[in-house]
Amino acid sequence: MANYNPQHSEGKVAKAIEEQTAKLPSDLFLWAAVGSMGVSLALKIMKKKHTALFVGQWAAPFLLLGLYNKIVKVEGHD
C-alpha cells in the first residue's frame, strides 16, 4: 500500500475479522439484503407490520457489510 502509516494500523480484532470476512463471497451480502427485503414483503403481506419493518431494515447493513468486504478484498488489510 502506498499510503501505509504504521501509526494508523488496525488492531488485532479488526485484522482477525477482516481475514475471516475476506473469505466470504461478496455476493453473499447482496443476496442477504435481497432476502431480507423478500422476507419483509412476506411479513407485510401476512399483516405483521412491525416485524416486516424490522426485517426490512436489515438490507442496508448487509449492503454496507458487502462494501466493507469488497474494500478489504481490493485494498487488503495491514
Biopython code that builds the backbone (N, CA, C, O; Angstrom):
import numpy as np
from Bio.PDB.StructureBuilder import StructureBuilder

atoms = [
    (1, "MET", "N", (0.833, -1.177, 0.000)),
    (1, "MET", "CA", (0.000, 0.000, 0.000)),
    (1, "MET", "C", (0.879, 1.243, 0.000)),
    (1, "MET", "O", (1.832, 1.326, 0.774)),
    (2, "ALA", "N", (0.577, 2.185, -0.837)),
    (2, "ALA", "CA", (1.398, 3.380, -0.969)),
    (2, "ALA", "C", (1.257, 4.317, 0.219)),
    (2, "ALA", "O", (2.219, 4.987, 0.594)),
    (3, "ASN", "N", (0.078, 4.374, 0.815)),
    (3, "ASN", "CA", (-0.174, 5.305, 1.914)),
    (3, "ASN", "C", (-0.116, 4.622, 3.265)),
    (3, "ASN", "O", (-0.793, 5.062, 4.194)),
    (4, "TYR", "N", (0.654, 3.582, 3.409)),
    (4, "TYR", "CA", (0.710, 2.850, 4.663)),
    (4, "TYR", "C", (1.337, 3.720, 5.742)),
    (4, "TYR", "O", (2.409, 4.296, 5.554)),
    (5, "ASN", "N", (0.650, 3.805, 6.875)),
    (5, "ASN", "CA", (1.137, 4.567, 8.018)),
    (5, "ASN", "C", (1.063, 3.653, 9.231)),
    (5, "ASN", "O", (-0.037, 3.328, 9.679)),
    (6, "PRO", "N", (2.203, 3.226, 9.780)),
    (6, "PRO", "CA", (2.168, 2.287, 10.904)),
    (6, "PRO", "C", (1.448, 2.835, 12.127)),
    (6, "PRO", "O", (0.997, 2.059, 12.969)),
    (7, "GLN", "N", (1.330, 4.144, 12.243)),
    (7, "GLN", "CA", (0.624, 4.738, 13.371)),
    (7, "GLN", "C", (-0.887, 4.525, 13.249)),
    (7, "GLN", "O", (-1.609, 4.635, 14.241)),
    (8, "HIS", "N", (-1.367, 4.222, 12.043)),
    (8, "HIS", "CA", (-2.792, 4.031, 11.820)),
    (8, "HIS", "C", (-3.113, 2.583, 11.456)),
    (8, "HIS", "O", (-4.005, 2.331, 10.646)),
    (9, "SER", "N", (-2.396, 1.639, 12.044)),
    (9, "SER", "CA", (-2.627, 0.240, 11.713)),
    (9, "SER", "C", (-3.849, -0.284, 12.464)),
    (9, "SER", "O", (-4.273, 0.278, 13.473)),
    (10, "GLU", "N", (-4.396, -1.371, 11.943)),
    (10, "GLU", "CA", (-5.584, -1.989, 12.534)),
    (10, "GLU", "C", (-5.199, -2.764, 13.782)),
    (10, "GLU", "O", (-4.064, -3.217, 13.927)),
    (11, "GLY", "N", (-6.161, -2.906, 14.676)),
    (11, "GLY", "CA", (-5.952, -3.706, 15.872)),
    (11, "GLY", "C", (-6.061, -5.185, 15.571)),
    (11, "GLY", "O", (-6.422, -5.577, 14.461)),
    (12, "LYS", "N", (-5.747, -6.006, 16.561)),
    (12, "LYS", "CA", (-5.764, -7.468, 16.385)),
    (12, "LYS", "C", (-7.160, -7.981, 16.052)),
    (12, "LYS", "O", (-7.316, -8.874, 15.219)),
    (13, "VAL", "N", (-8.176, -7.417, 16.704)),
    (13, "VAL", "CA", (-9.549, -7.882, 16.471)),
    (13, "VAL", "C", (-9.981, -7.554, 15.046)),
    (13, "VAL", "O", (-10.553, -8.401, 14.360)),
    (14, "ALA", "N", (-9.708, -6.322, 14.595)),
    (14, "ALA", "CA", (-10.083, -5.919, 13.229)),
    (14, "ALA", "C", (-9.372, -6.784, 12.197)),
    (14, "ALA", "O", (-9.981, -7.186, 11.206)),
    (15, "LYS", "N", (-8.103, -7.073, 12.411)),
    (15, "LYS", "CA", (-7.361, -7.923, 11.473)),
    (15, "LYS", "C", (-7.982, -9.317, 11.397)),
    (15, "LYS", "O", (-8.141, -9.879, 10.314)),
    (16, "ALA", "N", (-8.330, -9.866, 12.562)),
    (16, "ALA", "CA", (-8.924, -11.210, 12.590)),
    (16, "ALA", "C", (-10.267, -11.226, 11.867)),
    (16, "ALA", "O", (-10.555, -12.154, 11.111)),
    (17, "ILE", "N", (-11.085, -10.206, 12.094)),
    (17, "ILE", "CA", (-12.388, -10.127, 11.428)),
    (17, "ILE", "C", (-12.202, -9.987, 9.925)),
    (17, "ILE", "O", (-12.891, -10.656, 9.155)),
    (18, "GLU", "N", (-11.278, -9.129, 9.493)),
    (18, "GLU", "CA", (-11.042, -8.923, 8.064)),
    (18, "GLU", "C", (-10.542, -10.193, 7.393)),
    (18, "GLU", "O", (-10.935, -10.492, 6.265)),
    (19, "GLU", "N", (-9.688, -10.936, 8.066)),
    (19, "GLU", "CA", (-9.181, -12.180, 7.487)),
    (19, "GLU", "C", (-10.310, -13.185, 7.269)),
    (19, "GLU", "O", (-10.324, -13.899, 6.266)),
    (20, "GLN", "N", (-11.247, -13.241, 8.197)),
    (20, "GLN", "CA", (-12.355, -14.186, 8.075)),
    (20, "GLN", "C", (-13.388, -13.722, 7.050)),
    (20, "GLN", "O", (-13.846, -14.519, 6.232)),
    (21, "THR", "N", (-13.762, -12.431, 7.087)),
    (21, "THR", "CA", (-14.793, -11.946, 6.161)),
    (21, "THR", "C", (-14.290, -11.904, 4.725)),
    (21, "THR", "O", (-15.089, -11.997, 3.794)),
    (22, "ALA", "N", (-12.981, -11.767, 4.528)),
    (22, "ALA", "CA", (-12.440, -11.759, 3.167)),
    (22, "ALA", "C", (-12.634, -13.117, 2.488)),
    (22, "ALA", "O", (-12.575, -13.209, 1.262)),
    (23, "LYS", "N", (-12.862, -14.155, 3.264)),
    (23, "LYS", "CA", (-13.086, -15.492, 2.711)),
    (23, "LYS", "C", (-14.500, -15.659, 2.156)),
    (23, "LYS", "O", (-14.759, -16.577, 1.379)),
    (24, "LEU", "N", (-15.414, -14.772, 2.555)),
    (24, "LEU", "CA", (-16.805, -14.864, 2.115)),
    (24, "LEU", "C", (-16.969, -14.264, 0.720)),
    (24, "LEU", "O", (-16.347, -13.247, 0.414)),
    (25, "PRO", "N", (-17.792, -14.873, -0.126)),
    (25, "PRO", "CA", (-18.035, -14.273, -1.442)),
    (25, "PRO", "C", (-18.828, -12.966, -1.293)),
    (25, "PRO", "O", (-19.723, -12.866, -0.454)),
    (26, "SER", "N", (-18.494, -11.988, -2.101)),
    (26, "SER", "CA", (-19.117, -10.668, -1.994)),
    (26, "SER", "C", (-20.612, -10.702, -2.266)),
    (26, "SER", "O", (-21.367, -9.936, -1.666)),
    (27, "ASP", "N", (-21.048, -11.576, -3.159)),
    (27, "ASP", "CA", (-22.479, -11.603, -3.477)),
    (27, "ASP", "C", (-23.324, -12.198, -2.357)),
    (27, "ASP", "O", (-24.550, -12.095, -2.393)),
    (28, "LEU", "N", (-22.697, -12.813, -1.372)),
    (28, "LEU", "CA", (-23.434, -13.320, -0.215)),
    (28, "LEU", "C", (-24.184, -12.181, 0.475)),
    (28, "LEU", "O", (-25.337, -12.348, 0.873)),
    (29, "PHE", "N", (-23.540, -11.036, 0.617)),
    (29, "PHE", "CA", (-24.162, -9.898, 1.284)),
    (29, "PHE", "C", (-25.295, -9.311, 0.438)),
    (29, "PHE", "O", (-26.312, -8.872, 0.976)),
    (30, "LEU", "N", (-25.116, -9.307, -0.879)),
    (30, "LEU", "CA", (-26.172, -8.825, -1.765)),
    (30, "LEU", "C", (-27.406, -9.720, -1.649)),
    (30, "LEU", "O", (-28.528, -9.224, -1.546)),
    (31, "TRP", "N", (-27.197, -11.037, -1.666)),
    (31, "TRP", "CA", (-28.324, -11.959, -1.556)),
    (31, "TRP", "C", (-28.977, -11.876, -0.181)),
    (31, "TRP", "O", (-30.191, -12.041, -0.063)),
    (32, "ALA", "N", (-28.190, -11.623, 0.853)),
    (32, "ALA", "CA", (-28.764, -11.459, 2.195)),
    (32, "ALA", "C", (-29.667, -10.224, 2.230)),
    (32, "ALA", "O", (-30.734, -10.248, 2.845)),
    (33, "ALA", "N", (-29.237, -9.145, 1.569)),
    (33, "ALA", "CA", (-30.051, -7.927, 1.518)),
    (33, "ALA", "C", (-31.346, -8.169, 0.748)),
    (33, "ALA", "O", (-32.423, -7.774, 1.196)),
    (34, "VAL", "N", (-31.240, -8.813, -0.402)),
    (34, "VAL", "CA", (-32.432, -9.110, -1.205)),
    (34, "VAL", "C", (-33.351, -10.058, -0.432)),
    (34, "VAL", "O", (-34.572, -9.903, -0.456)),
    (35, "GLY", "N", (-32.764, -11.027, 0.244)),
    (35, "GLY", "CA", (-33.558, -11.963, 1.037)),
    (35, "GLY", "C", (-34.308, -11.275, 2.169)),
    (35, "GLY", "O", (-35.466, -11.595, 2.439)),
    (36, "SER", "N", (-33.647, -10.332, 2.828)),
    (36, "SER", "CA", (-34.323, -9.624, 3.927)),
    (36, "SER", "C", (-35.479, -8.780, 3.396)),
    (36, "SER", "O", (-36.499, -8.629, 4.068)),
    (37, "MET", "N", (-35.320, -8.232, 2.198)),
    (37, "MET", "CA", (-36.425, -7.473, 1.606)),
    (37, "MET", "C", (-37.585, -8.400, 1.245)),
    (37, "MET", "O", (-38.751, -8.049, 1.424)),
    (38, "GLY", "N", (-37.254, -9.583, 0.737)),
    (38, "GLY", "CA", (-38.299, -10.551, 0.395)),
    (38, "GLY", "C", (-39.053, -11.046, 1.622)),
    (38, "GLY", "O", (-40.279, -11.163, 1.606)),
    (39, "VAL", "N", (-38.314, -11.334, 2.678)),
    (39, "VAL", "CA", (-38.956, -11.775, 3.925)),
    (39, "VAL", "C", (-39.805, -10.642, 4.486)),
    (39, "VAL", "O", (-40.902, -10.874, 4.996)),
    (40, "SER", "N", (-39.302, -9.427, 4.394)),
    (40, "SER", "CA", (-40.063, -8.272, 4.867)),
    (40, "SER", "C", (-41.377, -8.135, 4.101)),
    (40, "SER", "O", (-42.422, -7.870, 4.696)),
    (41, "LEU", "N", (-41.323, -8.316, 2.790)),
    (41, "LEU", "CA", (-42.537, -8.255, 1.979)),
    (41, "LEU", "C", (-43.525, -9.343, 2.394)),
    (41, "LEU", "O", (-44.721, -9.082, 2.525)),
    (42, "ALA", "N", (-43.031, -10.547, 2.597)),
    (42, "ALA", "CA", (-43.910, -11.642, 3.018)),
    (42, "ALA", "C", (-44.559, -11.343, 4.370)),
    (42, "ALA", "O", (-45.747, -11.599, 4.564)),
    (43, "LEU", "N", (-43.780, -10.805, 5.295)),
    (43, "LEU", "CA", (-44.324, -10.448, 6.606)),
    (43, "LEU", "C", (-45.366, -9.337, 6.489)),
    (43, "LEU", "O", (-46.373, -9.337, 7.197)),
    (44, "LYS", "N", (-45.112, -8.398, 5.591)),
    (44, "LYS", "CA", (-46.073, -7.304, 5.373)),
    (44, "LYS", "C", (-47.388, -7.862, 4.835)),
    (44, "LYS", "O", (-48.465, -7.448, 5.264)),
    (45, "ILE", "N", (-47.298, -8.798, 3.898)),
    (45, "ILE", "CA", (-48.495, -9.435, 3.340)),
    (45, "ILE", "C", (-49.245, -10.203, 4.424)),
    (45, "ILE", "O", (-50.474, -10.279, 4.402)),
    (46, "MET", "N", (-48.495, -10.774, 5.376)),
    (46, "MET", "CA", (-49.108, -11.518, 6.477)),
    (46, "MET", "C", (-49.599, -10.590, 7.594)),
    (46, "MET", "O", (-49.999, -11.047, 8.664)),
    (47, "LYS", "N", (-49.562, -9.285, 7.328)),
    (47, "LYS", "CA", (-50.049, -8.266, 8.272)),
    (47, "LYS", "C", (-49.246, -8.204, 9.576)),
    (47, "LYS", "O", (-49.788, -7.889, 10.636)),
    (48, "LYS", "N", (-47.961, -8.506, 9.484)),
    (48, "LYS", "CA", (-47.057, -8.386, 10.631)),
    (48, "LYS", "C", (-46.179, -7.160, 10.397)),
    (48, "LYS", "O", (-44.983, -7.267, 10.127)),
    (49, "LYS", "N", (-46.809, -5.997, 10.508)),
    (49, "LYS", "CA", (-46.200, -4.732, 10.115)),
    (49, "LYS", "C", (-44.876, -4.448, 10.834)),
    (49, "LYS", "O", (-43.877, -4.136, 10.187)),
    (50, "HIS", "N", (-44.865, -4.551, 12.137)),
    (50, "HIS", "CA", (-43.663, -4.189, 12.895)),
    (50, "HIS", "C", (-42.501, -5.140, 12.621)),
    (50, "HIS", "O", (-41.356, -4.705, 12.499)),
    (51, "THR", "N", (-42.790, -6.410, 12.525)),
    (51, "THR", "CA", (-41.744, -7.383, 12.206)),
    (51, "THR", "C", (-41.227, -7.166, 10.787)),
    (51, "THR", "O", (-40.030, -7.293, 10.529)),
    (52, "ALA", "N", (-42.137, -6.838, 9.868)),
    (52, "ALA", "CA", (-41.740, -6.571, 8.482)),
    (52, "ALA", "C", (-40.793, -5.374, 8.415)),
    (52, "ALA", "O", (-39.800, -5.405, 7.688)),
    (53, "LEU", "N", (-41.097, -4.334, 9.164)),
    (53, "LEU", "CA", (-40.215, -3.164, 9.187)),
    (53, "LEU", "C", (-38.858, -3.504, 9.784)),
    (53, "LEU", "O", (-37.823, -3.066, 9.280)),
    (54, "PHE", "N", (-38.865, -4.283, 10.852)),
    (54, "PHE", "CA", (-37.620, -4.687, 11.499)),
    (54, "PHE", "C", (-36.729, -5.466, 10.547)),
    (54, "PHE", "O", (-35.548, -5.150, 10.403)),
    (55, "VAL", "N", (-37.281, -6.476, 9.899)),
    (55, "VAL", "CA", (-36.505, -7.313, 8.976)),
    (55, "VAL", "C", (-36.101, -6.512, 7.732)),
    (55, "VAL", "O", (-34.999, -6.694, 7.214)),
    (56, "GLY", "N", (-36.967, -5.645, 7.259)),
    (56, "GLY", "CA", (-36.654, -4.839, 6.083)),
    (56, "GLY", "C", (-35.482, -3.904, 6.294)),
    (56, "GLY", "O", (-34.791, -3.540, 5.343)),
    (57, "GLN", "N", (-35.260, -3.517, 7.528)),
    (57, "GLN", "CA", (-34.147, -2.618, 7.824)),
    (57, "GLN", "C", (-32.799, -3.333, 7.819)),
    (57, "GLN", "O", (-31.763, -2.677, 7.926)),
    (58, "TRP", "N", (-32.785, -4.635, 7.699)),
    (58, "TRP", "CA", (-31.525, -5.379, 7.639)),
    (58, "TRP", "C", (-30.826, -5.201, 6.300)),
    (58, "TRP", "O", (-29.619, -5.425, 6.211)),
    (59, "ALA", "N", (-31.542, -4.807, 5.263)),
    (59, "ALA", "CA", (-30.956, -4.719, 3.924)),
    (59, "ALA", "C", (-29.769, -3.754, 3.882)),
    (59, "ALA", "O", (-28.720, -4.094, 3.335)),
    (60, "ALA", "N", (-29.919, -2.572, 4.444)),
    (60, "ALA", "CA", (-28.839, -1.579, 4.403)),
    (60, "ALA", "C", (-27.573, -2.064, 5.118)),
    (60, "ALA", "O", (-26.486, -1.928, 4.556)),
    (61, "PRO", "N", (-27.664, -2.624, 6.330)),
    (61, "PRO", "CA", (-26.438, -3.132, 6.957)),
    (61, "PRO", "C", (-25.778, -4.258, 6.164)),
    (61, "PRO", "O", (-24.551, -4.340, 6.109)),
    (62, "PHE", "N", (-26.585, -5.127, 5.550)),
    (62, "PHE", "CA", (-25.997, -6.184, 4.729)),
    (62, "PHE", "C", (-25.219, -5.589, 3.554)),
    (62, "PHE", "O", (-24.127, -6.055, 3.229)),
    (63, "LEU", "N", (-25.782, -4.562, 2.920)),
    (63, "LEU", "CA", (-25.090, -3.929, 1.792)),
    (63, "LEU", "C", (-23.819, -3.212, 2.254)),
    (63, "LEU", "O", (-22.804, -3.238, 1.558)),
    (64, "LEU", "N", (-23.873, -2.579, 3.415)),
    (64, "LEU", "CA", (-22.673, -1.932, 3.960)),
    (64, "LEU", "C", (-21.591, -2.961, 4.294)),
    (64, "LEU", "O", (-20.408, -2.728, 4.044)),
    (65, "LEU", "N", (-21.996, -4.088, 4.852)),
    (65, "LEU", "CA", (-21.025, -5.145, 5.124)),
    (65, "LEU", "C", (-20.419, -5.679, 3.822)),
    (65, "LEU", "O", (-19.236, -6.017, 3.775)),
    (66, "GLY", "N", (-21.231, -5.750, 2.777)),
    (66, "GLY", "CA", (-20.720, -6.170, 1.472)),
    (66, "GLY", "C", (-19.696, -5.199, 0.916)),
    (66, "GLY", "O", (-18.690, -5.613, 0.340)),
    (67, "LEU", "N", (-19.951, -3.906, 1.088)),
    (67, "LEU", "CA", (-18.974, -2.910, 0.652)),
    (67, "LEU", "C", (-17.678, -3.026, 1.437)),
    (67, "LEU", "O", (-16.590, -2.969, 0.863)),
    (68, "TYR", "N", (-17.793, -3.189, 2.739)),
    (68, "TYR", "CA", (-16.611, -3.352, 3.581)),
    (68, "TYR", "C", (-15.830, -4.585, 3.144)),
    (68, "TYR", "O", (-14.604, -4.544, 3.041)),
    (69, "ASN", "N", (-16.533, -5.670, 2.890)),
    (69, "ASN", "CA", (-15.904, -6.908, 2.437)),
    (69, "ASN", "C", (-15.157, -6.685, 1.123)),
    (69, "ASN", "O", (-14.032, -7.155, 0.953)),
    (70, "LYS", "N", (-15.783, -5.973, 0.209)),
    (70, "LYS", "CA", (-15.157, -5.721, -1.096)),
    (70, "LYS", "C", (-13.908, -4.856, -0.942)),
    (70, "LYS", "O", (-12.887, -5.118, -1.577)),
    (71, "ILE", "N", (-13.990, -3.829, -0.100)),
    (71, "ILE", "CA", (-12.831, -2.960, 0.120)),
    (71, "ILE", "C", (-11.671, -3.740, 0.725)),
    (71, "ILE", "O", (-10.523, -3.561, 0.321)),
    (72, "VAL", "N", (-11.966, -4.601, 1.685)),
    (72, "VAL", "CA", (-10.910, -5.414, 2.300)),
    (72, "VAL", "C", (-10.272, -6.318, 1.257)),
    (72, "VAL", "O", (-9.056, -6.503, 1.263)),
    (73, "LYS", "N", (-11.075, -6.881, 0.363)),
    (73, "LYS", "CA", (-10.531, -7.755, -0.667)),
    (73, "LYS", "C", (-9.668, -6.979, -1.668)),
    (73, "LYS", "O", (-8.634, -7.480, -2.110)),
    (74, "VAL", "N", (-10.081, -5.779, -2.021)),
    (74, "VAL", "CA", (-9.357, -4.995, -3.035)),
    (74, "VAL", "C", (-8.120, -4.321, -2.428)),
    (74, "VAL", "O", (-7.026, -4.396, -2.988)),
    (75, "GLU", "N", (-8.302, -3.675, -1.295)),
    (75, "GLU", "CA", (-7.216, -2.926, -0.669)),
    (75, "GLU", "C", (-6.372, -3.768, 0.273)),
    (75, "GLU", "O", (-5.224, -3.430, 0.563)),
    (76, "GLY", "N", (-6.941, -4.856, 0.745)),
    (76, "GLY", "CA", (-6.249, -5.671, 1.730)),
    (76, "GLY", "C", (-6.311, -5.037, 3.095)),
    (76, "GLY", "O", (-6.914, -3.981, 3.286)),
    (77, "HIS", "N", (-5.675, -5.701, 4.043)),
    (77, "HIS", "CA", (-5.593, -5.128, 5.386)),
    (77, "HIS", "C", (-4.128, -5.010, 5.746)),
    (77, "HIS", "O", (-3.255, -5.452, 4.998)),
    (78, "ASP", "N", (-3.863, -4.411, 6.897)),
    (78, "ASP", "CA", (-2.476, -4.143, 7.307)),
    (78, "ASP", "C", (-1.643, -5.389, 7.358)),
    (78, "ASP", "O", (-0.457, -5.327, 7.686)),
]
sb = StructureBuilder()
sb.init_structure("model")
sb.init_model(0)
sb.init_chain("A")
sb.init_seg("    ")
for serial, (resi, resn, name, xyz) in enumerate(atoms, 1):
    if name == "N":
        sb.init_residue(resn, " ", resi, " ")
    sb.init_atom(name, np.array(xyz, "f"), 0.0, 1.0, " ", f" {name:<3s}", serial, name[0])
structure = sb.get_structure()
